[in-house]
Amino acid sequence: YSHHEISGIMEISEGTSKSNLARARTILQRKLINNGFIRHRKVSSI
């Protein structure tokens, strides 16, 4: 889904959709690093 589609479905702004995705990526990255699944600190784009 695009941020435009997500914002319509969830009734939030596109900016909020983008912020939520960035926050979720950061949380996932920390969990993967802490559990030894990845070694580097940069998550590539999806």
N, C-alpha and C positions, 0 to 999 in steps of 0.2 A: 504494500500500500504506500501511497505517497503521503507526505505530511499534510497536503491539502485534504486528501480523503480521510485521514485519521482525525484531523481537526473537525471535520464535519460530523463524523460518526460519534466522536467523544464530546462534541460541543466545547472545544477548547481552541485557542488560537494556534496557528501554524508554528509560531515561536515557542509556545509551550510544548508542542509536540516535539520540536527539535531539542529543546532543553531536556525533556524527559528522556529522550533517546540517548543524549550525551551522558546524562546522569546514570542511566542503566548500563551503558557501556563501561563507564568508570567503575561501577560497583562490580560488574562481571569481571573486569580486568583484575581488580584487587583480589577477588576470590580465586581466580585462576592462578595468580602469582603466589598467593598465600598457601595454596594447596599443591604447588609444584607442577602445575600443568604447563605453565609458560615461564620463560626466564627473562624475556625482555619486557620493557615497560610500555611499548607502544602497540596499541591495537589497530590493526589495519581496517580500512573502510570495508563496509559490507556492500 
